[in-house]
């Protein structure tokens, strides 16, 4: 059925429409996390969302942008859609925000060209090269950084220990100082004894191949949130590997996910913690902008030391143990004990986690946005004219925000993000500008991956059309500073900046998207915080890095060159962000884009 709204026209199948009418838009998915026969035949061997399935399908069977294809292959209703400026907001059935998932069985409405996905050559239109899925998978297996470069990365030049992932297809200078997963798992980082991988979307076979040959049979624990069919599929992937065991994270509140992305790496030389934003699948480490915090190598404490030994000024050790204890899993007890035995005192970041539950009293401040509020009140300095210091939030998915900003975004969430110092805030929090960075349709269309990049930006039309008020806060993705304007962001970052965008009061990199499921929402007249999902991030505060002025400086023009100063934080995208123009629309994954080709000469028809 053709629908029309404030942002143009789009087609929604009857199954879409009825599901929307008969649910509260928070219907959990069964389809998004199960692997169908079609997924298997198309080469997709791991559980993932509907949005990612569509992206995978469109890569394998592209729809070429040609006059002929427009006249013969597009259903009449789609042809009626107006030009680019009329593209509608698309509400996503999201791998990132399952509380808003709408799962539907889509009818095939488009005749597809059947051939293997063309090799992804950035900004080359209509390449003909045909690759099998296996060859394409191998292409994603980047070679690790040269040994000397890795050694330099680990031993200075990055006081914040904040890295981006390498991106294929950009100028190589912008990959200087960036990491691939093979670098992180390299023997240069330590002689591996065992590891634990916490994640959301996991391709077990691919993950095993990222470990060096000599470490592939070391014990590996995978912590996940899959249930039922998708859990069976995940376990089936691991059957060939005797060294792999699993821990299923309890998700007792509907629509929650295990969205945390963390590695625990035990070496002969010590322990390392890695907190990042990438799923454990090839696509997430290939042509996307992703963030990584890499801990120092934590040495083992001398035998007989007390439990409180090896703590950092940021309380990182006890906070990490508290986070792991929240899983209430005997399987993780071994890792909790290992962390107790190591010295984490060199850590300079604060841990910020979310765990599912309903929290009251002092527990309310342990997780989610109230945890951020507590940390900022306790450790961030107040600055003059603070009400004019804007907030920037950047993310890859968006949940239901409610009928207007007062429901959550501009009330409890904003109040947490503007907290600073121990004094009670005297200005009106609504005076603080909010800049939300989320890719436009053109950002996605012109990206290295083309339209399939939108599979990991799962904002849906059903959600978007209910919160058109939100879109006035939106700003384009632009990352010339890191060479990643065309590498769509899956990283999530939040920060508070000075009015001239030259100073940063604090910076957070996290798995948490812009959603109540991730950050929590107050209930019972503010006496209870309810969180649906597991999330994890690290907070950078100037005071923890010996800066007494209360701010970092924003770094210079080219990220890889900014290695000289512990006062300049390497923000990975351009500041100030540019607001959407009158013709810009946010990327919405589940409506078609047929008016202009992407960088591979293809259209997007998510059916």
Secondary structure, 3 states (H helix, E strand, C coil): CEEEECCEEEECCHHHHHHHHCCCCCCCCCCCCCCCHHHHHCCCCCCCCHHHHHHHHHHHCCCECCHHHHHHCCCHHHHCCCCHHHCCCCEECCCCCHHHCCCCCCCCCCCCCCCCCECCCCCCCCCCCECCHHHHHHHHCCCCCCHHHHHHHHCCCCCCCEEEECCCCCCHHHHCCCECHHHHCCHHHCCEEEEEEECCCECHHHHHHHCCHHHCCCEEEEEECCCHHHHHHHHHHCCCCCCEEEEECCCCCCCCCECCCEEEEEECCCEEEEEECCCECHHHHCCEECEEEECCCECECCCCCCCCCCCCCCCHHHHHHHHHHCCCCHHHHHHHHHHHCECCCCCCCEEEEECCEEEEHHHHHCCHHHHHHHHHHHHCCCCCCHHHCCEEEECCCECCCCCCHHHCHHHHHHHHHCCCCCCCCCCCHHHCCEEEECCEHHHHHCCCCHHHHHHHCCCEHHHHCCCHHHHHHEECCCCHHHCCCCCEECCEEEEEECCCCCEEEEEEEECCCECHHHHCEEECCCCEEEECCEEEEEEEEHHHHCCCCCCEEECCCCHHHCCCCCCEECCCCCCCCCECCCCCCECCCCCCECCCCCCCCECECCC
